[in-house]
Amino acid sequence: MSESVKVCFDMNRENFQALKRLARAEGVDCSQYVSSIVEGSLKDFVCRDWTMNGKERRRYARVDVSLPAISCVKFSDREMRSYPVVVDDISQGGLRISFKDIPPELADKLSTSSFFEVFFTLPHLSQTVSFYCRRLRHKVDRDVTMVGVFEGSNPETVSTVDAMMQYYSA
């Protein structure tokens, strides 16, 4: 995903009030709520209409996994906190994690984060690995999902991801 752009549009007052109520019910602000709706619609559109005979159009193919992990999230230069997460998928370029059942205040705070590190054990190797990622995007709904790109890729990271891709693709 490229850098963010701001999208603005007009809406009548009645619809805006309804939007505010929906966002409040989800525990997010209006812009986050609209962003999650648009992202979800675009994701569905891309999956449905932009496929090439079922092949993925992303730069790196993803492999679905479901691994319990710990994520240390960097909020500012002096603040970093750890949270339980699930690694949902991984590719040569990065990974996607989910924060399950978190309070709305934390969801808001996670949306301001810039980097996160994920620690988990590969069950098939009994090896603990960690990946440092720059947050690329996030989605707030019942849970918070964050997608990150690997920072400081080195041969060991590439080798570990290769092994994971082979294991979970089989």
C-alpha positions in Angstrom: 0.0 0.0 0.0 1.3 3.5 -0.8 1.3 6.5 1.5 -2.0 7.7 2.9 -4.2 10.2 1.1 -7.0 12.3 2.6 -10.5 11.7 1.1 -13.2 14.3 1.8 -16.9 14.3 0.8 -20.1 16.0 1.6 -23.0 14.4 3.4 -26.4 15.7 4.6 -26.8 16.3 8.4 -29.2 13.4 8.9 -26.8 10.9 7.4 -23.9 12.4 9.4 -25.8 12.0 12.7 -26.6 8.4 11.8 -22.9 7.8 11.0 -21.8 9.3 14.3 -24.2 6.9 16.1 -22.9 3.9 14.3 -19.3 4.9 14.9 -20.0 5.5 18.6 -21.7 2.0 18.9 -18.5 0.5 17.4 -16.3 2.5 19.8 -14.5 4.4 17.1 -14.6 7.9 15.7 -16.4 8.7 12.4 -13.3 8.8 10.2 -12.1 5.4 11.5 -15.6 3.9 11.0 -15.9 5.3 7.4 -12.3 4.1 6.7 -13.1 0.6 7.8 -16.3 0.5 5.6 -14.4 1.7 2.6 -11.4 -0.6 3.2 -13.8 -3.6 3.6 -15.7 -2.7 0.4 -12.5 -2.2 -1.6 -11.0 -5.5 -0.3 -14.2 -7.4 -1.4 -14.1 -5.6 -4.8 -10.4 -6.4 -5.3 -10.8 -10.0 -4.3 -13.9 -10.4 -6.5 -13.1 -8.4 -9.6 -9.3 -8.0 -9.8 -8.3 -11.6 -9.5 -6.2 -13.1 -12.3 -7.6 -16.6 -12.6 -7.6 -17.0 -8.8 -3.9 -15.8 -8.6 -3.0 -13.2 -6.0 -2.1 -9.8 -7.3 -0.1 -8.8 -4.3 3.7 -8.3 -4.6 4.2 -11.3 -2.3 1.9 -14.2 -1.9 0.4 -14.6 1.6 0.1 -17.8 3.6 -2.7 -18.0 6.2 -1.5 -19.1 9.6 -3.0 -18.8 13.1 -0.2 -18.5 15.6 -0.5 -17.0 19.1 2.0 -14.3 19.6 3.0 -11.3 21.7 3.3 -7.9 20.0 5.3 -5.0 21.4 3.7 -1.9 19.9 5.6 1.3 19.7 3.3 4.3 20.3 5.9 7.1 20.6 9.7 7.5 21.2 9.3 6.6 24.8 6.3 4.3 25.0 6.1 0.7 24.0 3.6 -1.9 25.3 3.1 -5.6 24.8 -0.2 -7.3 24.0 -1.3 -10.8 23.1 -2.1 -11.2 19.4 -2.7 -13.8 16.7 -0.5 -13.8 13.6 -3.1 -14.3 10.8 -0.9 -14.4 7.7 2.7 -13.9 6.6 4.4 -13.2 3.3 8.0 -12.3 2.2 7.1 -8.7 2.7 5.4 -8.7 6.1 2.6 -10.1 8.2 -0.9 -9.4 9.6 -1.8 -9.6 13.2 -5.0 -9.3 15.2 -5.7 -7.9 18.6 -8.8 -9.8 19.9 -11.5 -8.3 22.2 -9.7 -5.0 23.1 -11.3 -1.9 24.6 -12.1 1.0 22.3 -9.5 3.3 23.9 -6.8 0.8 23.1 -8.1 0.4 19.5 -7.8 4.2 19.1 -4.3 4.2 20.6 -3.2 1.3 18.3 -4.3 3.3 15.3 -1.6 5.9 16.1 1.2 3.4 16.4 4.1 3.4 13.9 6.0 0.2 14.6 5.4 -3.2 16.2 7.5 -6.3 16.9 6.0 -9.8 17.0 7.3 -12.7 19.0 6.0 -16.3 18.5 7.1 -19.9 18.5 7.0 -21.9 15.4 5.5 -25.2 16.5 7.0 -27.3 13.9 10.6 -26.1 14.7 10.1 -25.4 18.5 11.9 -22.1 17.7 10.9 -18.6 18.9 11.2 -15.9 16.2 10.6 -12.2 16.2 9.9 -9.7 13.4 10.1 -5.9 13.6 7.5 -4.3 11.4 6.5 -0.8 10.2 2.7 -0.5 10.5 1.4 -0.2 7.0 -2.3 -0.1 7.7 -4.9 -1.1 10.3 -8.5 -2.0 10.5 -10.8 -1.5 13.5 -14.0 -3.5 13.8 -14.7 -5.9 16.6 -11.0 -6.6 16.8 -8.0 -4.6 15.5 -6.0 -5.9 12.6 -2.6 -4.5 11.8 -0.5 -5.1 8.7 3.2 -4.5 8.9 6.1 -4.6 6.5 9.4 -6.1 7.7 12.0 -3.6 8.7 15.7 -4.3 8.5 15.3 -7.5 6.5 18.4 -9.7 6.8 19.3 -13.2 5.6 18.0 -14.8 8.8 14.6 -13.2 8.4 14.4 -14.2 4.8 15.4 -17.8 5.7 12.8 -18.0 8.5 10.0 -16.6 6.4 11.0 -19.0 3.5 10.8 -22.0 5.9 7.4 -20.8 7.3 6.0 -20.2 3.8 7.0 -23.8 2.7 5.6 -25.4 5.9 2.3 -23.6 5.9 1.8 -23.8 2.1 2.1 -27.6 2.1 
